[in-house]
Amino acid sequence: MLYHPDKHRDPELKRQAEQLFNLVHQAYEVLSDPQSRAIYDVYGKRGLEVEGWEVVERKRTPAEIREEYERLQREREERRLQQRTNPKGTISVGIDATDLFDRYEEDYEEISGSDGGGAGGLPHIEINKMHISQSIEAPLTTSDTAILSGSLSTHNGNGGGNINLALRRVTSAKGWGEVEFGAGDTHGPLFGLKIFRNLTPRCFTTAHCGMQFSSRGIRPALTTMLARHLDKNTMGYLQWRWGTQSSMNTSIVRDTKSSHFTFAVQLGIPHTFIMMSYQYKFQDDDQTKIKGSVKSGFFGTVVEYGAETKISRHSVLGATVSVGVPQGVSLKIKLNRASQTYFFPIHLTDQLLPSAVFYATVGPLVFYLAIQRLVIRPYVRAQQEQELEKQRESSASDIAKKKQEAEAAVMLMQESVRRIIEAEESRMGLIILNAWYGKFVTDNSRKHERARVIDVTVPLQCLVKDSKLILTEASKAGLPGFYDPCVGEEKSLKMLYQFRGVMHQVLCGDTEALRIPKQSHRIDNDS
């Protein structure tokens, strides 16, 4: 009724009313059609934009429409799946830095008079091993997948590589099977078979058998694992391995939202050990985790502790210090970038030197904090600014259009708002004195940023009914007379109003529900 063209005599107001009335008419066409309304109720405007609804039978229930939408989405994903691979890779570079700590004074005394390589020379740091592996997946059908993988390894100048081809078929909702063929330059052909099967809703098993052909004959191997859900967050595993290194392993893994705990015992030849690890997950934006573990067996005892954190949208950086007997002290740095892993184990010393433990612990922490402050944060902030600037440029025309529509709506609201104010004043009701919507800058450290807000006093007063203003949990940019003045940034609604002769103020988030005269802060007369 407010936007109907016949309600306005002024030609300019009539033209603006026609434009806004067309938007109302479009909404009416969607909501008055049960089919379109059901789609909109479930998926919003994006659901109406999905292709394929024109061939769907009309007068369906919302549940049927949801199923149809999911079917259309699955078909779209399947088309994309045919053209997509899933690359995974690992690069590991082992570094020998023992010369930093394992330099003996007697050696220096012996060569103190020599000219080359004596005391005071630079420590010798070298790369003593490397490993590179890569795999890709090629979906053949909805149930068949081909996996091609390869790896290269070298240690002190000696190494080799292999390439594998695996064909996986999902036989049912309860299991799948995989056949593997491989070959390498240091070992002969490889044939393997792997099976996964859900025994019950809470229990599953895997079995992997393989045969390695070499000049020494055929080396068979068999590995089976039985896993069971002990409760909602706890899994129990029982694994038996037979072959060149036979063993029996039992482990319990408990994974919750805030922690991860593992306890394992293995009896085998040559490795027999007991291991326990704990990881604490911080509930922050960086997904920071701290972890510690202890492992003891016939080979000795190893204690590890470390942390990992998210440094960008697709990157996670972690560092772990390993202290053991007789392994010594090592620092392991790992970077996960999407599906790629970069691993750098640095061997510092063969002995338990306190100085090596101290520098392995403090050094990465200081280096990370410096890089975080000097490189990562400025880079991320610059990226965010660039994305916001691109978003502003791409939506500039849309913002201008929305602004024009909002200004036209405000002009059409003037007469209605005048009547509402008169009615509210007569009964000491709710009167909006001032209201702003957008981005407010209150932090002194962000004074260089420019606040972007719009005056929404008239639109909010127009929404007052019976001395009440109720806003639901939705973006306020969609309210009549509103528009988004800062696309992609956090927005708030700030309001100063009078109710029963007393002034109040309120500040709420963009999608926060608001009910006035509740959730407000009274302003004393002195202020």
C-alpha positions as CSV (number, residue, x, y, z in Angstrom):
1,M,0.0,0.0,0.0
2,L,2.9,2.4,0.8
3,Y,4.5,1.8,-2.6
4,H,1.3,1.7,-4.8
5,P,1.7,4.3,-7.6
6,D,-1.9,5.4,-7.2
7,K,-1.2,6.6,-3.7
8,H,1.1,9.4,-5.0
9,R,0.2,12.4,-7.1
10,D,3.7,13.9,-7.5
11,P,5.2,12.6,-10.8
12,E,8.6,12.0,-9.4
13,L,7.3,10.1,-6.3
14,K,4.9,8.2,-8.6
15,R,7.8,7.1,-10.8
16,Q,9.9,5.9,-7.8
17,A,6.9,4.2,-6.3
18,E,6.4,2.2,-9.6
19,Q,10.0,0.9,-9.4
20,L,9.7,-0.2,-5.8
21,F,6.2,-1.6,-6.4
22,N,7.7,-3.8,-9.2
23,L,10.0,-5.4,-6.6
24,V,7.1,-6.0,-4.3
25,H,5.3,-7.6,-7.2
26,Q,8.2,-9.9,-7.9
27,A,8.2,-11.0,-4.3
28,Y,4.4,-11.5,-4.4
29,E,4.7,-13.7,-7.5
30,V,7.2,-16.0,-5.7
31,L,5.3,-16.2,-2.4
32,S,1.8,-16.6,-4.0
33,D,3.0,-19.6,-6.0
34,P,3.1,-22.7,-3.7
35,Q,5.9,-24.3,-5.8
36,S,8.1,-21.2,-5.8
37,R,7.4,-20.4,-2.2
38,A,8.4,-23.9,-1.1
39,I,11.6,-23.6,-3.0
40,Y,12.3,-20.1,-1.5
41,D,11.4,-21.3,2.0
42,V,14.0,-24.0,1.8
43,Y,16.9,-22.5,-0.3
44,G,16.1,-18.7,-0.7
45,K,16.8,-16.9,-4.0
46,R,19.7,-19.2,-4.9
47,G,17.2,-22.1,-5.0
48,L,15.1,-20.2,-7.6
49,E,18.2,-19.7,-9.8
50,V,19.0,-23.4,-10.1
51,E,18.3,-24.7,-13.6
52,G,15.9,-27.6,-14.1
53,W,12.9,-26.5,-12.1
54,E,10.9,-26.0,-15.3
55,V,10.8,-29.7,-15.9
56,V,9.8,-30.6,-12.3
57,E,6.2,-31.5,-11.6
58,R,4.4,-28.7,-9.8
59,K,2.4,-29.0,-6.6
60,R,5.2,-30.9,-4.8
61,T,5.7,-30.9,-1.0
62,P,8.7,-29.1,0.5
63,A,10.3,-32.5,1.2
64,E,10.0,-33.5,-2.4
65,I,11.3,-30.2,-3.6
66,R,14.3,-30.6,-1.3
67,E,15.0,-34.0,-2.7
68,E,14.7,-32.6,-6.3
69,Y,17.1,-29.8,-5.5
70,E,19.6,-32.2,-4.0
71,R,19.3,-34.4,-7.1
72,L,20.0,-31.5,-9.4
73,Q,22.9,-30.5,-7.3
74,R,24.3,-34.1,-7.3
75,E,24.0,-34.2,-11.1
76,R,26.0,-30.9,-11.3
77,E,28.6,-32.3,-8.9
78,E,28.9,-35.5,-10.8
79,R,29.6,-33.5,-14.0
80,R,32.3,-31.6,-12.2
81,L,33.6,-34.8,-10.7
82,Q,34.3,-36.3,-14.2
83,Q,36.6,-33.4,-14.9
84,R,38.3,-33.2,-11.6
85,T,41.4,-34.9,-10.0
86,N,42.3,-35.0,-6.4
87,P,46.0,-34.4,-6.2
88,K,47.9,-35.2,-3.0
89,G,51.6,-34.7,-2.4
90,T,54.3,-34.9,0.2
91,I,57.8,-33.4,0.1
92,S,60.1,-34.3,2.9
93,V,63.6,-32.9,3.3
94,G,65.8,-34.3,6.0
95,I,68.5,-31.9,7.3
96,D,71.6,-32.8,9.3
97,A,72.5,-29.9,11.6
98,T,74.4,-31.9,14.3
99,D,77.5,-29.8,13.6
100,L,75.7,-26.9,15.4
101,F,76.0,-28.6,18.8
102,D,78.2,-31.7,18.5
103,R,81.5,-29.8,18.1
104,Y,84.0,-30.9,20.6
105,E,86.6,-28.6,22.2
106,E,89.4,-31.1,21.8
107,D,88.9,-31.1,18.1
108,Y,89.3,-27.3,18.1
109,E,92.5,-27.5,20.2
110,E,94.1,-30.0,17.7
111,I,93.5,-27.7,14.7
112,S,93.8,-24.4,16.4
113,G,96.9,-23.6,14.4
114,S,95.6,-24.7,11.1
115,D,94.3,-22.4,8.4
116,G,91.2,-24.2,7.1
117,G,88.1,-25.7,8.7
118,G,89.2,-24.9,12.3
119,A,87.5,-23.4,15.2
120,G,85.4,-20.4,14.4
121,G,84.4,-21.8,11.0
122,L,80.8,-22.0,9.9
123,P,79.0,-25.2,11.0
124,H,78.4,-27.8,8.3
125,I,74.7,-28.3,7.6
126,E,73.7,-30.7,4.9
127,I,70.6,-32.4,3.4
128,N,71.1,-36.1,4.0
129,K,67.7,-37.5,2.8
130,M,64.7,-36.5,0.6
131,H,61.4,-38.1,-0.1
132,I,58.8,-37.0,-2.7
133,S,55.4,-38.6,-3.3
134,Q,52.4,-37.6,-5.4
135,S,49.1,-39.1,-6.2
136,I,46.0,-38.2,-8.3
137,E,42.5,-39.7,-8.5
138,A,40.5,-40.1,-11.7
139,P,36.8,-41.0,-11.1
140,L,35.9,-43.4,-13.9
141,T,32.2,-43.8,-12.8
142,T,30.2,-43.0,-9.8
143,S,31.5,-46.2,-8.1
144,D,34.9,-46.7,-9.8
145,T,38.1,-44.6,-9.2
146,A,41.6,-45.0,-10.6
147,I,44.5,-43.8,-8.4
148,L,48.0,-43.2,-9.8
149,S,50.8,-42.6,-7.3
150,G,54.6,-42.4,-7.3
151,S,57.4,-41.7,-5.0
152,L,61.2,-41.0,-5.0
153,S,63.4,-41.4,-2.0
154,T,67.1,-40.8,-1.4
155,H,69.4,-41.2,1.7
156,N,73.0,-40.2,1.7
157,G,73.2,-40.4,-2.1
158,N,71.4,-43.7,-2.4
159,G,67.8,-44.2,-3.3
160,G,65.1,-45.3,-5.6
161,G,61.5,-44.9,-6.6
162,N,58.3,-46.7,-7.5
163,I,55.0,-46.1,-9.3
164,N,51.7,-47.6,-8.4
165,L,48.3,-47.9,-10.0
166,A,45.2,-48.7,-7.9
167,L,41.6,-49.4,-9.1
168,R,39.0,-48.9,-6.4
169,R,35.3,-49.9,-6.6
170,V,32.6,-49.1,-4.2
171,T,30.6,-52.3,-4.1
172,S,27.9,-51.1,-1.7
173,A,27.1,-48.7,1.0
174,K,28.9,-51.0,3.4
175,G,32.2,-51.5,1.6
176,W,34.7,-51.2,-1.2
177,G,37.6,-53.1,-2.7
178,E,40.9,-52.0,-4.3
179,V,43.4,-53.7,-6.5
180,E,47.0,-52.3,-6.7
181,F,49.8,-52.9,-9.2
182,G,53.3,-51.4,-8.7
183,A,56.9,-51.5,-9.8
184,G,60.1,-49.8,-8.8
185,D,63.8,-49.7,-9.6
186,T,65.0,-51.2,-6.3
187,H,62.2,-53.8,-5.9
188,G,60.4,-55.9,-8.4
189,P,56.7,-55.8,-9.3
190,L,54.1,-55.5,-6.6
191,F,50.6,-56.9,-6.5
192,G,48.1,-56.0,-3.7
193,L,44.5,-56.3,-2.7
194,K,42.7,-54.2,-0.1
195,I,39.1,-54.6,1.2
196,F,37.0,-52.4,3.5
197,R,33.8,-53.6,5.0
198,N,31.3,-52.3,7.6
199,L,30.4,-55.2,9.8
200,T,27.9,-53.4,12.0
201,P,26.9,-49.7,12.2
202,R,29.6,-49.3,14.9
203,C,32.3,-51.7,13.6
204,F,34.3,-52.0,10.4
205,T,37.4,-54.0,9.2
206,T,40.1,-53.7,6.6
207,A,42.3,-56.3,5.1
208,H,45.4,-55.7,2.9
209,C,47.5,-58.5,1.3
210,G,50.4,-58.0,-1.0
211,M,53.1,-59.9,-2.8
212,Q,56.5,-58.3,-3.6
213,F,58.5,-60.0,-6.4
214,S,62.3,-59.6,-6.2
215,S,65.5,-61.5,-7.1
216,R,65.3,-63.1,-3.6
217,G,61.9,-64.5,-4.3
218,I,58.4,-63.6,-3.4
219,R,57.8,-61.7,-0.2
220,P,54.1,-62.0,0.9
221,A,52.6,-59.6,3.5
222,L,49.2,-59.4,5.2
223,T,47.7,-56.7,7.4
224,T,44.2,-56.8,9.0
225,M,42.5,-54.2,11.2
226,L,39.4,-54.3,13.2
227,A,37.9,-51.0,14.5
228,R,34.9,-50.3,16.7
229,H,33.2,-47.2,18.0
230,L,33.4,-47.5,21.8
231,D,31.3,-44.4,22.3
232,K,30.4,-41.2,20.4
233,N,34.0,-39.9,20.5
234,T,36.1,-43.0,21.1
235,M,37.5,-45.6,18.7
236,G,39.3,-48.8,19.4
237,Y,41.6,-50.4,16.9
238,L,43.2,-53.9,16.7
239,Q,45.8,-54.5,14.0
240,W,47.8,-57.6,13.0
241,R,50.6,-57.4,10.6
242,W,52.4,-60.4,9.1
243,G,55.5,-60.3,6.9
244,T,59.1,-59.1,7.1
245,Q,58.1,-57.0,10.2
246,S,55.3,-58.8,12.0
247,S,53.5,-57.1,14.9
248,M,50.2,-56.9,16.9
249,N,49.0,-53.4,17.7
250,T,46.2,-52.2,19.9
251,S,45.2,-48.6,20.2
252,I,42.4,-46.4,21.6
253,V,41.7,-43.0,20.1
254,R,39.4,-40.4,21.7
255,D,38.7,-37.3,19.6
256,T,36.5,-34.5,20.9
257,K,35.9,-30.9,19.9
258,S,38.7,-29.7,22.3
259,S,41.1,-32.6,22.6
260,H,42.6,-35.7,20.9
261,F,44.0,-38.6,22.9
262,T,45.8,-41.7,21.7
263,F,47.0,-44.8,23.6
264,A,48.7,-47.6,21.8
265,V,50.6,-50.8,22.6
266,Q,52.5,-52.9,20.0
267,L,54.2,-56.2,20.3
268,G,56.3,-57.1,17.3
269,I,59.6,-57.9,15.6
270,P,61.7,-55.7,15.7
271,H,59.5,-52.9,17.1
272,T,57.8,-53.3,20.5
273,F,56.6,-50.2,22.2
274,I,54.0,-48.4,24.3
275,M,52.8,-44.9,23.2
276,M,50.6,-42.2,24.6
277,S,49.8,-38.8,23.1
278,Y,47.5,-35.9,23.9
279,Q,46.5,-32.9,21.8
280,Y,44.5,-29.8,23.0
281,K,42.6,-27.8,20.5
282,F,42.0,-24.1,21.1
283,Q,38.6,-22.8,20.0
284,D,40.0,-19.8,18.1
285,D,40.0,-18.6,14.5
286,D,43.6,-19.9,13.9
287,Q,42.6,-23.5,15.0
288,T,45.7,-23.6,17.2
289,K,46.7,-27.0,18.7
290,I,49.3,-28.0,21.2
291,K,50.4,-31.6,21.6
292,G,52.7,-33.9,23.5
293,S,53.5,-37.6,23.4
294,V,55.8,-40.2,24.9
295,K,56.9,-43.4,23.3
296,S,59.0,-46.1,24.9
297,G,60.2,-49.5,23.6
298,F,63.1,-51.7,22.8
299,F,64.6,-48.9,20.7
300,G,64.6,-46.4,23.6
301,T,62.4,-43.6,24.7
302,V,61.2,-40.6,22.8
303,V,59.3,-37.5,24.1
304,E,57.7,-35.1,21.7
305,Y,55.9,-31.8,22.1
306,G,54.8,-29.1,19.7
307,A,52.1,-27.0,18.3
308,E,50.4,-26.1,15.0
309,T,48.3,-23.2,13.9
310,K,46.5,-21.9,10.8
311,I,48.4,-19.1,9.1
312,S,46.1,-18.6,6.1
313,R,42.9,-19.9,4.7
314,H,44.5,-23.0,3.2
315,S,47.8,-23.3,5.1
316,V,48.6,-24.9,8.5
317,L,52.1,-24.6,10.1
318,G,53.4,-26.9,12.8
319,A,56.6,-27.6,14.7
320,T,57.5,-30.5,16.9
321,V,60.5,-31.1,19.2
322,S,61.6,-34.7,19.6
323,V,63.9,-35.6,22.5
324,G,64.9,-39.3,22.8
325,V,67.5,-41.9,23.7
326,P,69.5,-42.8,21.7
327,Q,68.0,-40.6,18.9
328,G,69.1,-37.3,20.4
329,V,67.2,-34.0,19.7
330,S,65.4,-33.2,16.5
331,L,63.1,-30.4,15.3
332,K,60.3,-31.3,12.8
333,I,58.6,-28.5,10.9
334,K,55.5,-29.3,8.8
335,L,53.6,-27.1,6.4
336,N,50.2,-28.2,5.0
337,R,49.0,-26.3,2.0
338,A,45.6,-27.5,0.8
339,S,46.4,-31.2,-0.1
340,Q,50.2,-30.8,-0.2
341,T,52.5,-31.5,2.7
342,Y,56.0,-30.1,3.2
343,F,58.0,-31.8,6.0
344,F,61.4,-30.7,7.2
345,P,62.9,-33.0,10.0
346,I,66.1,-31.3,11.3
347,H,68.5,-33.5,13.3
348,L,70.2,-31.2,15.8
349,T,72.3,-33.5,18.0
350,D,72.8,-37.2,18.9
351,Q,73.1,-36.4,22.6
352,L,70.6,-35.0,25.1
353,L,72.0,-31.4,25.3
354,P,70.0,-28.8,27.2
355,S,71.1,-26.1,24.8
356,A,69.8,-28.1,21.8
357,V,66.4,-28.6,23.5
358,F,66.2,-24.9,24.5
359,Y,67.0,-23.6,21.0
360,A,64.7,-26.1,19.3
361,T,61.9,-24.9,21.5
362,V,62.5,-21.2,21.7
363,G,64.0,-20.6,18.2
364,P,60.9,-21.7,16.1
365,L,58.6,-19.8,18.5
366,V,60.5,-16.5,18.2
367,F,60.9,-16.9,14.5
368,Y,57.1,-17.6,14.0
369,L,56.1,-14.6,16.1
370,A,58.5,-12.4,14.1
371,I,57.2,-13.7,10.8
372,Q,53.6,-13.5,12.0
373,R,54.0,-9.8,12.9
374,L,56.2,-8.7,10.1
375,V,55.0,-10.8,7.2
376,I,51.9,-12.9,7.6
377,R,49.6,-10.3,9.3
378,P,50.5,-7.5,6.9
379,Y,50.1,-9.8,3.9
380,V,46.7,-11.2,5.1
381,R,45.5,-7.6,5.9
382,A,46.6,-6.5,2.4
383,Q,44.9,-9.4,0.8
384,Q,41.7,-8.7,2.7
385,E,41.8,-5.0,1.7
386,Q,42.3,-6.0,-1.9
387,E,39.4,-8.4,-1.8
388,L,37.2,-5.8,-0.2
389,E,38.2,-3.2,-2.8
390,K,37.4,-5.6,-5.6
391,Q,34.1,-6.4,-4.0
392,R,33.3,-2.8,-3.6
393,E,34.2,-2.1,-7.3
394,S,32.2,-5.1,-8.5
395,S,29.2,-4.1,-6.4
396,A,29.4,-0.4,-6.9
397,S,26.6,-0.3,-9.5
398,D,24.4,-2.5,-7.4
399,I,25.1,-0.4,-4.3
400,A,24.2,2.7,-6.2
401,K,21.0,1.1,-7.4
402,K,20.1,-0.1,-3.8
403,K,20.9,3.4,-2.5
404,Q,18.6,5.0,-5.0
405,E,15.8,2.5,-4.1
406,A,16.4,3.2,-0.4
407,E,16.2,7.0,-0.9
408,A,13.0,6.6,-2.9
409,A,11.5,4.4,-0.2
410,V,12.4,7.0,2.5
411,M,10.7,9.7,0.5
412,L,7.6,7.6,0.1
413,M,7.6,6.9,3.9
414,Q,7.6,10.5,5.0
415,E,3.8,10.9,5.2
416,S,3.3,7.5,7.0
417,V,6.1,8.3,9.4
418,R,4.6,11.7,10.2
419,R,1.3,10.0,11.2
420,I,3.2,7.3,13.2
421,I,5.1,9.9,15.2
422,E,1.9,11.8,15.9
423,A,0.2,8.7,17.2
424,E,3.3,7.7,19.3
425,E,3.6,11.2,20.8
426,S,0.0,11.2,21.9
427,R,0.5,8.1,24.0
428,M,4.1,8.6,25.1
429,G,5.2,5.7,22.9
430,L,8.3,4.8,20.9
431,I,9.9,7.6,18.9
432,I,13.2,7.0,17.0
433,L,15.3,10.1,17.4
434,N,18.4,9.0,15.5
435,A,19.5,5.7,13.9
436,W,22.5,4.7,11.9
437,Y,23.5,1.5,10.1
438,G,26.8,0.4,8.8
439,K,30.4,0.2,9.9
440,F,31.4,2.1,13.1
441,V,35.0,2.8,14.1
442,T,35.3,3.1,17.9
443,D,38.8,1.5,18.4
444,N,41.6,4.1,18.7
445,S,43.9,1.8,16.8
446,R,41.6,1.9,13.8
447,K,41.1,5.7,13.6
448,H,42.7,5.6,10.1
449,E,39.7,3.7,8.9
450,R,36.7,5.6,7.7
451,A,33.3,4.9,9.1
452,R,30.6,4.1,6.5
453,V,27.1,4.5,7.9
454,I,23.7,5.6,6.6
455,D,20.9,7.4,8.4
456,V,18.0,5.0,8.9
457,T,15.9,7.0,11.3
458,V,12.9,7.2,9.0
459,P,12.8,3.5,7.9
460,L,13.0,2.3,11.5
461,Q,10.2,4.7,12.6
462,C,8.1,3.4,9.8
463,L,8.5,-0.1,11.2
464,V,7.2,0.9,14.7
465,K,3.8,-0.5,15.4
466,D,1.9,-0.2,18.7
467,S,5.0,1.3,20.4
468,K,7.1,-1.7,19.5
469,L,10.0,-2.3,17.1
470,I,10.8,-6.0,16.4
471,L,13.7,-7.0,14.1
472,T,14.4,-10.7,13.4
473,E,17.7,-12.5,13.0
474,A,18.4,-11.5,9.5
475,S,20.6,-8.9,7.8
476,K,19.1,-5.5,8.2
477,A,20.3,-4.5,4.8
478,G,17.2,-6.1,3.4
479,L,14.8,-3.8,5.4
480,P,12.8,-1.2,3.5
481,G,14.8,2.0,3.2
482,F,18.0,0.2,4.1
483,Y,21.0,-0.8,1.9
484,D,24.5,-2.1,2.5
485,P,27.0,0.8,2.7
486,C,30.0,-1.4,3.2
487,V,29.8,-4.7,1.4
488,G,31.8,-7.5,2.9
489,E,32.5,-5.8,6.2
490,E,30.9,-6.1,9.7
491,K,28.0,-3.9,10.2
492,S,25.9,-2.7,13.2
493,L,22.8,-0.8,14.0
494,K,23.1,2.1,16.4
495,M,19.9,3.8,17.7
496,L,18.8,6.6,20.0
497,Y,15.2,6.6,20.9
498,Q,12.6,7.8,23.4
499,F,10.1,5.7,25.1
500,R,7.7,7.0,27.7
501,G,9.6,10.2,28.0
502,V,13.0,8.5,28.7
503,M,15.9,8.4,26.2
504,H,17.6,5.1,25.5
505,Q,20.4,3.9,23.2
506,V,21.1,0.5,21.7
507,L,23.8,-1.1,19.5
508,C,23.3,-4.5,17.9
509,G,24.9,-6.6,15.2
510,D,23.7,-6.9,11.6
511,T,22.0,-10.2,12.0
512,E,21.1,-9.9,15.7
513,A,17.5,-10.0,16.7
514,L,16.2,-6.8,18.4
515,R,13.1,-6.1,20.3
516,I,12.4,-2.6,21.6
517,P,11.6,-1.5,24.3
518,K,13.8,-4.4,25.5
519,Q,17.5,-4.9,25.2
520,S,18.3,-1.2,25.6
521,H,20.4,1.0,27.8
522,R,18.8,3.9,29.6
523,I,20.5,7.3,29.3
524,D,20.4,9.4,32.5
525,N,19.4,13.0,32.3
526,D,22.9,14.1,33.3
527,S,24.4,12.4,30.3
